[in-house]
Amino acid sequence: GAVVSQHPSRVICKSGTSVKIECRSLDFQATTMFWYRQFPKQSLMLMATSNEGSKATYEQGVEKDKFLINHASLTLSTLTVTSAHPEDSSFYICSASRGAWRDTQYFGPGTRLTVL
Amino acid sequence: DQQVKQNSPSLSVQEGRISILNCDYTNSMFDYFLWYKKYPAEGPTFLISISSIKDKNEDGRFTVFLNKSAKHLSLHIVPSQPGDSAVYFCASQGGSEKLVFGKGTKLTVNP
């Protein structure tokens, strides 16, 4: 149990376009979902935390207007990278938890975004 | 400023021997520590955790040791198996704050 999927696994887009990444909890209800970004040889860095039905909480330095997060249901959260630029190229990975304090985060497989 | 450090990017051990992965942290507010394992093309999966009230937690072949005074934790895998070959991430948390991850250590267990 506790499977999280992400789609797409890989996307290449032109500079200036928007890209949507979906994160789904397949067999449990995820009250809380997290979005991380990982640059090569770096650690996973939390971008934002979202709770179902409410606005996401963004980490310092993450532009909320550029990285739009929607957590409309207990099984789906989306991250939209708006007007993507080459510096947004990275590995984006989501995780989901049932929402209890210090509940385990279950991670998706990640999405490799390349902006040309 | 990196609050969680995994200073060894890679480690290679022989099957059947012990693997020891190390992690150091700087934030004294961290009171919960986790290890995640990641295979290629998959997301990290939770392996084992320890809270600051303990200094050891064991789960089968995996044991995590916490030395609070040194702000150091380690993951021991014994005996190591080829299927343990993966990237291991250390993560720390203080209160209800976010998880802070290290850069990971790639473990290779040779048959």
Contacts between the chains, C-beta under 8 A, distances in Angstrom:
chain1	res1	chain2	res2	distance
A	4	B	43	6.7
A	6	B	43	7.7
A	9	B	41	7.7
A	34	B	98	7.9
A	41	B	9	7.8
A	41	B	103	6.6
A	42	B	103	6.1
A	43	B	2	7.5
A	43	B	4	7.2
A	43	B	89	7.4
A	43	B	100	7.9
A	43	B	101	4.3
A	43	B	102	5.6
A	43	B	103	4.6
A	43	B	104	7.0
A	44	B	44	7.6
A	44	B	89	7.1
A	44	B	101	4.4
A	45	B	101	7.8
A	46	B	98	4.8
A	46	B	99	7.0
A	49	B	98	7.2
A	59	B	98	7.4
A	93	B	43	6.0
A	93	B	44	7.9
A	95	B	43	7.4
A	101	B	96	6.4
A	102	B	32	6.2
A	102	B	93	7.1
A	102	B	96	7.7
A	104	B	46	5.0
A	105	B	46	7.3
A	105	B	99	6.8
A	106	B	43	7.8
A	106	B	45	7.9
A	106	B	46	7.4
A	107	B	36	7.6
A	107	B	43	3.2
A	107	B	44	4.7
A	107	B	45	7.0
A	108	B	43	4.9
A	109	B	41	6.2
A	109	B	42	5.2
A	109	B	43	4.8
A	110	B	43	6.0
